[in-house]
Amino acid sequence: MTRDWDATTYDRVSGPQVEMARAVLDRLDLRGDETVLDAGCGSGRVTRMLLERCARVIAVDGSESMVEEARAALPADVTVLHQDLQELHLDESVDAAFSNAVFHWVPDHALLFGRIFGVLRPGGRLVAQCGGKGNVERFHAVAREVGAQPPFAQYLEAWEGPWNFADPEDTAMRLEEAGFTHVETWLADRPVVPEFTEDYLRTVCLGNHVDRLPEELRDEYVTAVAERCAQPVELDYVRLNIEATRPA
Ligand SMILES: C[S@@+](CC[C@H](N)C(=O)[O-])C[C@H]1O[C@@H](n2cnc3c(N)ncnc32)[C@H](O)[C@@H]1O
């Protein structure tokens, strides 16, 4: 199962994800009567935007706190399930699958795409965006530099992290192997200057780093990374866009 997130802080600081989601939702091109899977719903901010465009949403997330936050934030008729997407199981099929800022947290994309394929009705579309090849490379280099210094080195040095920043070619191949057709995948630069800088870094980009540190070093590490970045802190996001269809 994925790590647990600080859902309350994520809900407050996730303006960048909300902004990025708009174009992805537009590409989903819904009529309004569909049932749609939100794969990795987080605290539910983007799920609410999806809900404005379709009849029903089934939201899934692997973090217990995110699921609790989303259940509290969303209307009661939205089904919010606590599941790892690599083991996704629904009791019904969906007309479309949507995902924003999630797939780079999922280690096995072959499993992931196979599971999403399995819950889509024939003819159903997957439209998603996540971090892709090159995502936050500059920022991670700074986080590594700071992590290689004492007192952080014993916890962070030589740690590779959990991210799966896939490239468009491998992703297209995995989608086709899962059975999808009409596959399109491409990268786009999307630099972001986050509001609430340190809260954002601690909750999103450095969440896994911080999990490895003892409590008393966590704030110190986040501040040290933020201060070592060029100011204002700009995250060199590179997004991997995904479109694919389950054959009718
Ligand atoms: C950056 S948040 C994005 C949330 C939401 N889609 C948004 O755009 O605000 C990433 C989410 O992916 C979820 N996640 C990561 N790996 C997962 C997995 N293997 N299965 C289910 N959810 C996962 C996390 O729990 C987290 O809520």
The ligand as a Tripos MOL2 file, in Angstrom:
@<TRIPOS>MOLECULE
LIG
   27    29     1     0     0
SMALL
NO_CHARGES

@<TRIPOS>ATOM
      1 C1         -0.2260   14.2400   -5.5430 C.3       1 LIG1
      2 S1         -1.5970   13.3430   -4.9530 S.3       1 LIG1
      3 C2         -2.7810   13.6570   -6.2610 C.3       1 LIG1
      4 C3         -4.1990   13.6070   -5.7470 C.3       1 LIG1
      5 C4         -5.2780   14.1100   -6.7150 C.3       1 LIG1
      6 N1         -5.3850   13.2710   -7.8820 N.3       1 LIG1
      7 C5         -4.9970   15.5500   -7.1140 C.2       1 LIG1
      8 O1         -4.8100   15.7930   -8.3010 O.co2     1 LIG1
      9 O2         -4.9880   16.4110   -6.2170 O.co2     1 LIG1
     10 C6         -1.1200   11.6680   -5.2410 C.3       1 LIG1
     11 C7         -2.1390   10.6700   -4.7090 C.3       1 LIG1
     12 O3         -1.8500    9.3810   -5.2590 O.3       1 LIG1
     13 C8         -2.1510    8.4190   -4.2690 C.3       1 LIG1
     14 N2         -1.4320    7.1980   -4.6060 N.ar      1 LIG1
     15 C9         -0.0930    7.0510   -4.8000 C.ar      1 LIG1
     16 N3          0.1940    5.7790   -5.0860 N.ar      1 LIG1
     17 C10        -0.9730    5.0930   -5.0720 C.ar      1 LIG1
     18 C11        -1.3430    3.7250   -5.2890 C.ar      1 LIG1
     19 N4         -0.4200    2.7980   -5.5800 N.pl3     1 LIG1
     20 N5         -2.6370    3.3790   -5.1810 N.ar      1 LIG1
     21 C12        -3.5770    4.3030   -4.8700 C.ar      1 LIG1
     22 N6         -3.2960    5.6110   -4.6720 N.ar      1 LIG1
     23 C13        -2.0150    6.0010   -4.7640 C.ar      1 LIG1
     24 C14        -1.6580    9.0680   -2.9880 C.3       1 LIG1
     25 O4         -2.1910    8.4410   -1.8500 O.3       1 LIG1
     26 C15        -2.1000   10.5040   -3.1910 C.3       1 LIG1
     27 O5         -3.3830   10.7200   -2.6780 O.3       1 LIG1
@<TRIPOS>BOND
     1     1     2 1
     2     2     3 1
     3     2    10 1
     4     3     4 1
     5     4     5 1
     6     5     6 1
     7     5     7 1
     8     7     8 2
     9     7     9 1
    10    10    11 1
    11    11    12 1
    12    11    26 1
    13    12    13 1
    14    13    14 1
    15    13    24 1
    16    14    15 ar
    17    14    23 ar
    18    15    16 ar
    19    16    17 ar
    20    17    18 ar
    21    17    23 ar
    22    18    19 1
    23    18    20 ar
    24    20    21 ar
    25    21    22 ar
    26    22    23 ar
    27    24    25 1
    28    24    26 1
    29    26    27 1
@<TRIPOS>SUBSTRUCTURE
     1 LIG1         1 GROUP 0 **** ****
